Amino acid sequence: RQFLSFDQWDVHEDDIPEIDAILSLPDISESFQKYLHHPRNPSRNRQTLYLLGFPRVACNSSRCGGNACICDADPAQAAGRPASLYDWDANGTALLETAKAHLRSLDAFGLVECF
């Protein structure tokens, strides 16, 4: 699960061992459920997270794919845990409304997947 250290996944370096252990469970259904409900799952409400905005995780020795680097090279600027930045359970409705307001203020918005 080397992908956990890729920039675009935004998994904090300290969270990689725990999330990797969850993804290593032999029962894929159990693994999926645990990952889905993990409190520092960077996939939760991902597009809403992008619309709200967040500081990227800090770069380290295993991050950054050359010119495609999206991690934050300045550790002072990197909050490091985008998955923990917002409390989706307590503030989900307000966060969604803020994200929708941000979306309405844009002239354009697109989604791109890189593999």
Buried (B, 14 or more C-beta within 10 A) or exposed (E): EEEBBBBBBBBBBEBBEEBBEBBEBEEEEEBEEBBEEBEBBBEBBEEBBBBBEBBBBBBEEEBBEEEEEBBBEEEEEBBBBBBBBBEBEEEEEEBBEBBEEBEEEEEEEEEEEEE
